[in-house]
């Protein structure tokens, strides 16, 4: 089944001779023998069966828990410039592990640039497929629940801080030193 993406992408694909794909692979560490080769080989094979032309491959060796990965940022910048039509990644956790809200924001950002996305191991996570709207809705609902849970955890902490006399829970001003004047006089007299 070939991806049709959207009408804007189809017109670009028609003039350039096909859909331009970018691959994104990631492993968590640089020094523990982890490699992205298996991911990349499977993604290349998938693109070949779809007749998609691979125009760029992005590879990070860093935690997925943050967005400041060099190749991830390069991919986002290239997506904004429409240098490819679809981003293909091995699994969503290879793209990001930042949480549901951030994941949804990344996918929405790609979509706003006119770039589709496809997860190799999660066929339901495909902006080219029939479940795109359902998946985005589910991710949006999960993100909303995550925001609610964060708020539920923060609210009791703020309430406790207020009951202790501050808004943030941090002490106000310099730490208070408690000392006895009589003891200080005695120590001064001894020196």
C-alpha positions in Angstrom: 0.0 0.0 0.0 1.5 3.3 -1.0 1.2 6.4 1.1 -0.9 9.2 -0.5 -0.1 11.7 2.3 -2.0 14.9 1.4 -2.7 16.8 -1.8 0.2 19.3 -1.3 2.6 16.5 -0.9 1.2 14.7 -3.9 1.9 17.7 -6.1 5.4 17.9 -4.8 5.9 14.2 -5.3 4.6 14.4 -8.8 7.0 17.1 -9.8 10.0 15.5 -8.1 9.4 11.9 -9.3 8.2 10.4 -6.0 7.8 10.8 -2.3 10.9 11.9 -0.5 11.5 10.1 2.8 13.8 10.8 5.7 14.8 8.2 8.2 15.3 8.8 11.9 17.1 6.3 14.0 18.2 6.5 17.7 19.9 4.5 20.4 20.4 5.7 23.9 24.1 5.5 24.3 27.3 6.1 22.4 29.7 3.8 24.3 27.7 0.6 25.1 27.9 -1.1 21.7 24.4 0.0 20.6 24.0 0.6 17.0 21.3 1.9 14.7 22.2 -0.4 11.8 19.3 -2.8 12.4 16.7 0.0 12.5 18.2 1.7 9.4 18.2 -1.5 7.4 14.6 -2.2 8.1 13.6 1.4 7.4 15.4 1.4 4.1 13.7 -1.9 3.1 10.3 -0.5 4.0 10.9 2.7 1.9 12.0 0.5 -1.0 8.8 -1.4 -0.9 6.8 1.9 -0.8 8.9 3.3 -3.7 9.9 6.2 -1.5 13.2 7.9 -2.3 15.3 8.3 0.8 16.8 11.8 0.8 18.3 12.0 4.3 19.0 9.8 7.3 19.3 11.2 10.8 21.0 9.2 13.5 21.2 10.1 17.2 23.1 8.3 20.0 21.4 10.0 22.9 18.5 9.8 25.3 15.1 10.2 23.8 14.0 12.0 27.0 15.1 15.3 25.6 14.5 17.2 22.4 17.9 18.8 22.2 19.5 15.9 20.3 21.6 17.2 17.4 20.1 15.1 14.6 16.6 15.4 16.0 16.9 19.2 15.8 18.4 18.9 12.3 15.5 16.7 11.2 12.9 19.2 12.6 14.7 22.1 10.8 14.7 20.2 7.5 11.1 19.3 8.0 10.3 23.0 8.4 12.1 23.6 5.1 10.1 20.7 3.4 13.2 18.9 2.5 11.3 15.6 2.7 7.7 14.5 2.5 7.5 11.7 5.2 9.6 10.9 8.2 10.0 7.2 8.9 11.2 5.9 12.3 11.5 2.4 13.7 9.2 3.0 16.7 7.7 6.0 18.5 10.1 5.5 21.4 13.0 5.8 19.0 11.7 9.2 17.9 11.1 10.5 21.4 10.5 9.5 25.0 9.7 12.9 26.3 6.1 12.1 27.2 2.7 12.1 25.5 2.3 15.9 25.3 5.7 16.5 23.8 5.3 13.6 21.4 2.0 14.9 20.2 3.6 18.3 19.7 6.4 16.9 17.7 4.0 14.9 15.4 1.7 18.0 15.1 4.7 20.1 14.2 5.6 17.7 11.4 2.1 17.7 10.2 2.0 21.5 10.2 5.0 21.5 8.0 3.2 19.2 5.6 5.4 16.3 6.5 3.9 12.9 7.1 5.2 10.3 9.6 5.3 6.5 9.7 6.4 4.1 12.5 7.8 0.9 11.0 6.8 -1.3 14.0 3.6 0.5 14.8 1.5 0.4 11.6 -1.4 2.3 13.3 1.0 5.3 13.9 1.0 6.4 10.3 -0.2 9.8 9.1 -0.4 8.2 5.6 -2.9 5.6 6.8 -6.6 5.5 7.7 -6.0 5.6 11.4 -4.2 9.0 11.4 -7.0 11.0 13.1 -7.7 8.2 15.6 -4.0 8.0 16.6 -3.6 11.7 17.0 -6.9 11.9 19.0 -5.7 9.1 21.3 -2.3 10.8 21.7 -4.0 14.1 22.4 -6.2 12.4 25.1 -3.1 10.8 26.7 -1.3 14.1 26.7 -4.3 15.8 28.3 -4.3 13.1 31.0 -0.6 13.5 31.5 -1.1 17.3 32.0 -3.9 16.5 34.5 -1.7 14.1 36.5 1.2 16.6 36.6 -1.2 19.2 37.9 -2.6 16.8 40.5 1.0 16.1 41.8 2.0 19.8 41.8 -1.1 21.2 43.5 -0.6 19.4 46.9 3.0 20.5 46.9 2.1 24.1 46.4 -0.6 23.8 49.0 1.9 22.5 51.5 4.4 25.2 50.6 1.7 27.9 51.2 0.8 26.4 54.5 4.5 26.7 55.5 4.5 30.4 54.5 5.9 30.5 51.0 4.4 30.3 47.5 7.1 28.0 46.1 8.2 26.0 49.1 11.7 27.7 49.0 12.8 29.6 52.1 12.6 33.3 51.9 15.8 35.3 52.4 19.0 34.1 54.0 19.0 31.1 56.3 18.4 32.3 59.8 21.4 31.8 62.2 20.4 31.1 65.8 22.9 31.8 68.4 23.2 32.8 72.0 24.5 36.3 72.7 25.9 35.1 76.1 27.8 32.3 74.4 29.1 34.6 71.8 30.4 37.0 74.5 32.1 34.1 76.3 33.8 32.9 73.1 35.0 36.5 72.3 36.3 36.9 75.8 38.3 33.7 75.5 40.2 34.8 72.4 
